[in-house]
Amino acid sequence: MKKDLPENIVNDISIAVVLESDSPTGKVWNVYLINEKNIPIKNVMVSSKGYGVKDDKEVKTSILRHFIGDIDPHDYAKIEAIDEQVFGLTNEYWLSYYIDGTIYDKKYIFLPESIIDDNLIKVPVLNKPGVLIGGNN
């Protein structure tokens, strides 16, 4: 049965953890969804959660569900703020959206300790430093 379903491959959609500001009191980070397509995506929904081991204990964050709505071509939307304390966990974002009545979904995973200064790049569309997953792959 699963072989009969279309593949609905997700491309040109990214999720980025972006450094908004850096001050002596701390860094401010936000997570964004970026539509790099030439067409809008509709009814966008993102679920987020964190999990892993911290101080020799298994840790799970709450699952948060974010209804974002529609995102225009070459535009972005803020998903949530993220605290540096969860960078040591696996941070998972499960995206679903529609194009022309067809549903697409994809899971984006930031591995533990992958959100570090050495991995910062200039995030497209936002033009801010961040760690990016997705795009053309």
Backbone as a chain_set.jsonl record, in Angstrom:
{"seq": "MKKDLPENIVNDISIAVVLESDSPTGKVWNVYLINEKNIPIKNVMVSSKGYGVKDDKEVKTSILRHFIGDIDPHDYAKIEAIDEQVFGLTNEYWLSYYIDGTIYDKKYIFLPESIIDDNLIKVPVLNKPGVLIGGNN", "coords": {"N": [[0.806, -1.196, 0.0], [1.896, 1.272, 0.82], [3.704, 1.689, -1.218], [2.117, 2.551, -3.273], [1.558, 5.188, -2.839], [2.225, 8.621, -3.712], [5.545, 10.094, -3.84], [6.033, 12.755, -3.003], [8.214, 14.701, -2.556], [10.044, 16.879, -0.511], [11.525, 19.928, -1.154], [13.572, 22.898, -1.348], [12.716, 24.078, 0.991], [13.545, 25.24, 4.139], [14.737, 24.928, 7.52], [15.878, 26.963, 10.072], [18.027, 27.71, 12.785], [18.463, 30.661, 14.236], [20.706, 33.21, 15.133], [19.75, 35.917, 16.81], [20.547, 38.068, 18.43], [23.492, 39.06, 20.227], [24.732, 39.534, 23.288], [26.363, 40.762, 26.304], [24.775, 39.701, 28.332], [23.695, 37.444, 27.263], [22.783, 35.214, 24.515], [20.299, 35.52, 21.969], [18.144, 33.334, 20.417], [16.218, 32.184, 17.651], [13.89, 30.065, 15.896], [13.306, 29.509, 12.492], [11.176, 29.023, 9.646], [11.805, 28.686, 6.25], [10.71, 29.526, 3.105], [11.904, 28.788, 0.129], [10.895, 28.425, -2.322], [9.292, 29.189, -5.515], [6.643, 29.453, -5.3], [3.735, 29.805, -3.149], [3.378, 28.179, 0.076], [0.877, 26.369, 1.789], [-1.289, 26.279, 4.709], [0.591, 25.657, 6.791], [2.126, 23.644, 9.204], [3.981, 22.985, 12.114], [5.578, 20.748, 14.235], [7.405, 20.6, 17.219], [10.083, 19.237, 19.157], [12.317, 18.212, 21.762], [14.918, 15.941, 22.685], [16.988, 13.603, 24.496], [20.069, 12.933, 26.287], [21.016, 14.345, 29.299], [23.219, 15.322, 31.788], [23.517, 12.63, 32.575], [20.894, 11.739, 32.583], [17.834, 10.827, 31.03], [16.172, 13.047, 28.926], [13.271, 14.793, 27.919], [11.601, 17.232, 26.046], [8.589, 19.183, 26.073], [6.135, 18.536, 23.541], [5.566, 20.8, 21.062], [3.139, 22.377, 19.085], [2.788, 24.226, 16.176], [0.78, 26.277, 14.34], [1.232, 27.832, 11.395], [0.162, 28.863, 9.086], [-0.055, 30.359, 5.882], [2.795, 30.699, 3.744], [4.443, 32.948, 1.798], [6.161, 32.929, -1.451], [9.73, 32.844, -1.297], [9.876, 33.789, 1.316], [9.645, 33.928, 4.933], [8.88, 32.495, 8.177], [8.593, 32.879, 11.665], [9.052, 30.218, 13.863], [9.5, 29.489, 16.598], [10.964, 30.628, 19.717], [14.153, 29.591, 20.932], [15.99, 28.047, 23.524], [19.364, 28.162, 24.627], [20.011, 26.118, 26.361], [18.888, 23.757, 25.433], [20.413, 23.014, 23.298], [22.163, 20.93, 23.581], [20.629, 18.742, 23.243], [18.816, 16.54, 20.975], [17.079, 18.261, 18.582], [14.019, 18.345, 17.119], [12.034, 19.008, 14.287], [8.991, 18.738, 12.798], [7.581, 19.18, 9.821], [4.658, 20.055, 7.993], [2.74, 20.768, 5.069], [0.716, 22.22, 2.422], [0.548, 22.121, -1.142], [-1.206, 23.07, -3.886], [-3.379, 21.459, -3.019], [-2.149, 19.073, -2.331], [-0.554, 17.216, 0.18], [2.524, 17.659, 1.92], [5.3, 16.489, 3.799], [7.995, 16.612, 6.169], [10.752, 15.723, 8.219], [12.963, 17.557, 10.182], [16.082, 17.499, 11.683], [18.093, 18.678, 14.217], [21.091, 17.79, 15.379], [22.556, 16.877, 18.614], [24.607, 19.401, 20.004], [25.076, 20.576, 17.508], [24.346, 23.119, 16.966], [26.295, 25.475, 17.028], [28.827, 28.064, 17.214], [30.813, 27.576, 15.263], [29.405, 26.386, 13.195], [27.802, 28.313, 12.088], [26.233, 30.028, 9.412], [25.464, 32.377, 6.77], [22.155, 32.814, 6.653], [19.907, 32.186, 4.035], [17.465, 34.455, 2.655], [16.7, 35.451, 5.239], [19.109, 36.634, 5.912], [20.813, 36.54, 8.174], [23.025, 35.307, 10.792], [23.141, 31.775, 11.283], [22.217, 28.29, 11.867], [21.5, 25.998, 9.421], [19.143, 23.756, 7.993], [18.12, 21.855, 5.262], [16.667, 23.152, 2.254], [17.721, 22.715, -0.994], [18.013, 19.992, -0.678]], "CA": [[0.0, 0.0, 0.0], [2.73, 2.461, 0.89], [4.347, 1.865, -2.52], [1.154, 3.176, -4.179], [1.454, 6.614, -2.534], [3.256, 9.443, -4.36], [6.664, 10.392, -2.937], [5.885, 14.111, -2.456], [9.522, 15.091, -2.037], [10.152, 18.257, -0.03], [12.773, 20.633, -1.421], [13.478, 24.36, -1.291], [12.159, 24.49, 2.284], [14.599, 25.118, 5.147], [14.514, 25.354, 8.9], [17.125, 27.538, 10.561], [18.142, 28.26, 14.131], [19.101, 31.931, 13.901], [21.199, 34.063, 16.213], [19.134, 37.234, 16.65], [21.401, 39.076, 19.069], [24.543, 38.54, 21.101], [25.09, 40.584, 24.234], [27.022, 40.203, 27.498], [23.817, 38.97, 29.165], [23.353, 36.181, 26.619], [22.403, 35.197, 23.104], [18.885, 35.29, 21.679], [18.016, 32.453, 19.266], [14.87, 31.855, 17.181], [13.816, 29.061, 14.829], [12.522, 30.013, 11.364], [10.892, 28.219, 8.463], [12.096, 29.51, 5.076], [10.178, 29.028, 1.832], [12.758, 29.226, -0.973], [10.18, 28.097, -3.557], [8.699, 30.287, -6.284], [5.198, 29.383, -5.07], [3.43, 29.788, -1.711], [2.976, 26.933, 0.732], [-0.369, 26.659, 2.509], [-1.644, 25.541, 5.927], [1.844, 25.148, 7.336], [2.082, 23.197, 10.596], [5.268, 22.471, 12.567], [5.66, 20.208, 15.597], [8.793, 20.623, 17.676], [10.376, 18.572, 20.424], [13.717, 17.938, 22.046], [15.116, 14.714, 23.459], [18.373, 13.178, 24.596], [20.6, 12.67, 27.619], [21.698, 15.494, 29.901], [23.635, 14.993, 33.155], [23.26, 11.192, 32.739], [19.458, 11.474, 32.706], [17.095, 10.988, 29.784], [15.395, 14.285, 28.961], [12.361, 15.064, 26.811], [10.865, 18.48, 26.187], [7.194, 19.102, 25.64], [5.906, 18.655, 22.106], [4.851, 22.033, 20.748], [2.572, 22.403, 17.737], [2.676, 25.606, 15.715], [0.108, 26.49, 13.059], [1.821, 29.048, 10.853], [-0.683, 29.393, 8.015], [0.535, 30.364, 4.541], [4.063, 31.41, 3.605], [4.648, 33.374, 0.417], [7.445, 32.547, -2.043], [10.919, 33.565, -0.847], [9.537, 34.446, 2.576], [9.934, 33.111, 6.102], [8.014, 32.676, 9.343], [9.189, 32.441, 12.928], [8.377, 29.074, 14.474], [9.56, 29.611, 18.049], [12.242, 30.965, 20.348], [14.802, 28.381, 21.441], [16.938, 28.332, 24.591], [20.657, 27.498, 24.454], [20.095, 24.939, 27.227], [18.452, 22.548, 24.723], [21.308, 22.735, 22.177], [22.799, 19.64, 23.852], [19.65, 17.698, 22.93], [18.361, 16.454, 19.593], [15.922, 19.135, 18.389], [13.321, 17.827, 15.944], [10.931, 19.815, 13.759], [8.257, 17.986, 11.793], [6.875, 20.153, 9.0], [3.701, 19.618, 6.974], [2.13, 21.88, 4.344], [0.016, 21.864, 1.187], [0.704, 22.832, -2.412], [-2.247, 22.628, -4.833], [-4.201, 20.408, -2.431], [-1.341, 17.894, -2.012], [0.179, 17.399, 1.435], [3.936, 17.321, 1.972], [5.824, 16.559, 5.155], [9.414, 16.273, 6.308], [11.313, 15.884, 9.552], [14.263, 18.224, 10.22], [16.677, 17.168, 12.976], [19.346, 19.306, 14.627], [21.736, 16.862, 16.302], [23.129, 17.532, 19.799], [25.801, 20.222, 19.841], [25.274, 21.036, 16.13], [24.074, 24.558, 16.945], [27.478, 26.098, 17.633], [29.35, 29.18, 16.423], [31.572, 27.07, 14.114], [28.483, 25.962, 12.143], [26.97, 29.424, 11.638], [26.351, 30.52, 8.044], [24.484, 33.434, 6.486], [20.917, 32.128, 6.287], [19.249, 32.864, 2.915], [16.212, 35.183, 2.846], [16.794, 36.195, 6.495], [20.399, 37.344, 5.928], [21.317, 36.574, 9.543], [23.793, 34.099, 11.065], [22.372, 30.677, 11.857], [22.477, 26.919, 11.438], [20.443, 25.742, 8.455], [18.91, 22.406, 7.467], [17.123, 21.846, 4.18], [16.977, 23.828, 0.998], [17.571, 21.883, -2.186], [18.191, 18.563, -0.381]], "C": [[0.852, 1.265, 0.0], [3.392, 2.743, -0.458], [3.427, 2.555, -3.52], [1.004, 4.68, -3.945], [2.529, 7.399, -3.286], [4.337, 9.83, -3.358], [6.583, 11.767, -2.304], [7.165, 14.602, -1.784], [9.542, 16.58, -1.698], [11.521, 18.796, -0.426], [12.501, 22.128, -1.417], [12.728, 24.874, -0.063], [13.242, 24.232, 3.329], [14.068, 25.477, 6.523], [15.865, 25.805, 9.43], [16.984, 27.98, 12.013], [19.033, 29.484, 13.979], [19.492, 32.692, 15.162], [20.676, 35.472, 15.967], [19.99, 38.34, 17.251], [22.364, 38.385, 20.021], [24.976, 39.68, 22.004], [25.779, 39.951, 25.443], [26.064, 39.405, 28.388], [23.384, 37.654, 28.543], [22.967, 36.356, 25.161], [20.906, 34.92, 22.973], [18.803, 34.509, 20.371], [16.537, 32.244, 18.937], [14.967, 30.829, 16.061], [12.864, 29.586, 13.764], [12.316, 28.929, 10.313], [11.053, 29.131, 7.254], [11.566, 28.818, 3.827], [11.032, 29.613, 0.707], [12.123, 28.925, -2.333], [9.687, 29.355, -4.256], [7.181, 30.314, -6.152], [4.932, 29.369, -3.566], [3.177, 28.367, -1.214], [1.848, 27.273, 1.69], [-0.522, 25.777, 3.752], [-0.434, 24.882, 6.578], [1.679, 24.844, 8.824], [3.459, 22.625, 10.936], [5.121, 21.977, 13.997], [7.126, 20.205, 15.993], [8.919, 19.885, 19.0], [11.88, 18.39, 20.546], [13.821, 16.682, 22.888], [16.595, 14.365, 23.472], [18.761, 12.917, 26.032], [21.35, 13.907, 28.089], [21.971, 15.154, 31.36], [23.26, 13.556, 33.505], [21.79, 10.842, 32.965], [18.812, 11.674, 31.341], [16.149, 12.182, 29.928], [14.514, 14.362, 27.72], [11.683, 16.399, 27.075], [9.409, 18.226, 25.812], [7.144, 19.157, 24.115], [5.057, 19.903, 21.889], [4.373, 21.967, 19.307], [2.299, 23.846, 17.357], [1.942, 25.626, 14.381], [0.577, 27.838, 12.539], [0.937, 29.672, 9.78], [0.014, 29.298, 6.68], [1.837, 31.158, 4.56], [4.281, 31.687, 2.12], [5.991, 32.886, -0.123], [8.57, 33.446, -1.523], [10.633, 34.397, 0.405], [9.835, 33.476, 3.721], [8.901, 33.385, 7.183], [8.748, 32.162, 10.572], [8.366, 31.288, 13.482], [8.324, 29.253, 15.986], [10.907, 30.166, 18.479], [12.835, 29.657, 20.873], [15.884, 28.79, 22.438], [18.225, 27.542, 24.357], [20.779, 26.226, 25.297], [19.663, 23.659, 26.519], [19.349, 22.23, 23.52], [22.051, 21.413, 22.355], [21.878, 18.463, 23.591], [19.463, 17.601, 21.418], [17.103, 17.3, 19.494], [15.278, 18.786, 17.059], [12.147, 18.728, 15.583], [10.281, 19.017, 12.644], [7.312, 18.949, 11.093], [5.846, 19.458, 8.128], [3.038, 20.851, 6.374], [1.47, 21.347, 3.081], [0.477, 22.745, 0.032], [-0.315, 22.232, -3.364], [-3.046, 21.432, -4.302], [-3.462, 19.125, -2.102], [-0.531, 18.174, -0.76], [1.616, 16.915, 1.291], [4.349, 17.352, 3.432], [7.277, 16.111, 5.176], [9.841, 16.552, 7.74], [12.711, 16.502, 9.425], [14.842, 17.996, 11.612], [18.009, 17.885, 13.154], [19.956, 18.397, 15.686], [22.32, 17.603, 17.503], [24.441, 18.233, 19.458], [26.078, 20.617, 18.39], [25.014, 22.539, 15.996], [25.183, 25.246, 17.738], [27.994, 27.181, 16.688], [30.097, 28.709, 15.176], [30.666, 26.684, 12.938], [27.609, 27.09, 11.604], [27.295, 29.805, 10.195], [25.381, 31.691, 7.886], [23.241, 32.744, 5.926], [20.237, 32.889, 5.148], [17.892, 33.432, 3.319], [16.261, 36.028, 4.125], [18.04, 37.079, 6.559], [20.918, 37.576, 7.346], [22.146, 35.308, 9.778], [22.916, 33.015, 11.701], [22.849, 29.338, 11.355], [21.264, 26.494, 10.629], [20.374, 24.272, 8.091], [17.868, 22.533, 6.373], [17.606, 22.569, 2.959], [16.73, 22.902, -0.163], [17.71, 20.399, -1.903], [17.114, 18.055, 0.529]], "O": [[0.567, 2.214, -0.73], [3.617, 3.902, -0.807], [3.905, 3.092, -4.519], [0.394, 5.374, -4.758], [3.635, 6.893, -3.478], [4.075, 9.89, -2.157], [7.024, 11.94, -1.167], [7.182, 14.882, -0.585], [9.116, 17.421, -2.489], [12.55, 18.212, -0.087], [11.352, 22.567, -1.475], [12.173, 25.972, -0.081], [13.794, 23.134, 3.397], [13.096, 26.218, 6.67], [16.872, 25.117, 9.26], [15.967, 28.544, 12.414], [20.21, 29.368, 13.638], [18.721, 32.801, 16.115], [21.105, 36.144, 15.029], [20.143, 39.411, 16.663], [22.101, 37.3, 20.54], [25.524, 40.678, 21.536], [25.775, 38.729, 25.585], [26.504, 38.521, 29.124], [22.769, 36.827, 29.216], [22.844, 37.469, 24.649], [20.327, 34.18, 23.768], [19.319, 34.949, 19.343], [15.705, 32.14, 19.838], [15.982, 30.732, 15.371], [11.764, 30.046, 14.07], [13.155, 28.05, 10.119], [10.5, 30.23, 7.231], [11.925, 27.679, 3.53], [10.901, 30.789, 0.37], [12.744, 29.146, -3.373], [9.665, 30.44, -3.675], [6.51, 31.105, -6.815], [5.799, 28.97, -2.788], [2.812, 27.477, -1.982], [1.854, 28.328, 2.324], [0.039, 24.684, 3.832], [-0.449, 23.688, 6.875], [1.171, 25.66, 9.593], [4.037, 21.875, 10.15], [4.609, 22.687, 14.863], [7.99, 19.848, 15.192], [8.017, 19.896, 19.838], [12.611, 18.413, 19.555], [12.942, 16.384, 23.698], [17.355, 14.768, 22.592], [17.906, 12.706, 26.891], [22.201, 14.446, 27.381], [21.065, 14.746, 32.086], [22.749, 13.289, 34.593], [21.478, 9.769, 33.481], [19.19, 12.573, 30.589], [15.427, 12.307, 30.916], [14.949, 14.041, 26.614], [11.242, 16.669, 28.193], [9.065, 17.163, 25.294], [8.012, 19.756, 23.48], [3.973, 20.042, 22.456], [5.113, 21.551, 18.416], [1.666, 24.594, 18.103], [2.422, 25.06, 13.399], [0.344, 28.868, 13.171], [0.963, 30.888, 9.588], [0.615, 28.27, 6.367], [1.974, 32.145, 5.283], [4.298, 30.771, 1.298], [6.859, 32.477, 0.647], [8.384, 34.648, -1.335], [11.079, 35.537, 0.537], [10.233, 32.335, 3.487], [8.151, 34.359, 7.123], [9.436, 31.141, 10.522], [7.14, 31.367, 13.561], [7.254, 29.182, 16.59], [11.866, 30.175, 17.708], [12.101, 28.731, 21.217], [16.605, 29.763, 22.218], [18.179, 26.386, 23.937], [21.576, 25.347, 24.97], [20.035, 22.57, 26.956], [19.077, 21.274, 22.794], [22.52, 20.835, 21.375], [22.296, 17.311, 23.703], [19.902, 18.479, 20.674], [16.153, 17.08, 20.245], [15.899, 18.91, 16.004], [11.375, 19.151, 16.444], [10.933, 18.659, 11.663], [6.368, 19.464, 11.692], [6.118, 18.39, 7.579], [2.803, 21.845, 7.061], [1.638, 20.183, 2.716], [0.756, 23.933, 0.197], [-0.297, 21.028, -3.622], [-3.351, 20.503, -5.051], [-4.082, 18.168, -1.637], [0.101, 19.224, -0.638], [1.891, 15.909, 0.637], [3.821, 18.14, 4.216], [7.727, 15.343, 4.325], [9.36, 17.484, 8.384], [13.539, 16.021, 8.652], [14.177, 18.266, 12.612], [18.931, 17.723, 12.353], [19.398, 18.249, 16.773], [22.556, 18.809, 17.433], [25.27, 17.708, 18.715], [27.214, 20.963, 18.066], [25.424, 23.154, 15.012], [25.043, 25.552, 18.922], [27.642, 27.208, 15.509], [30.03, 29.366, 14.136], [31.125, 26.659, 11.796], [26.758, 26.849, 10.747], [28.459, 29.893, 9.803], [24.572, 31.957, 8.775], [23.284, 32.159, 4.844], [20.007, 34.093, 5.261], [17.252, 32.921, 4.239], [15.9, 37.205, 4.095], [18.026, 38.141, 7.182], [21.397, 38.661, 7.677], [21.993, 34.332, 9.044], [22.066, 33.301, 12.544], [23.759, 29.249, 10.53], [20.13, 26.614, 11.093], [21.398, 23.616, 7.903], [16.863, 23.226, 6.53], [18.801, 22.6, 2.663], [15.634, 22.358, -0.301], [17.538, 19.598, -2.822], [17.109, 16.876, 0.881]]}, "num_chains": 1, "name": "protein.A"}
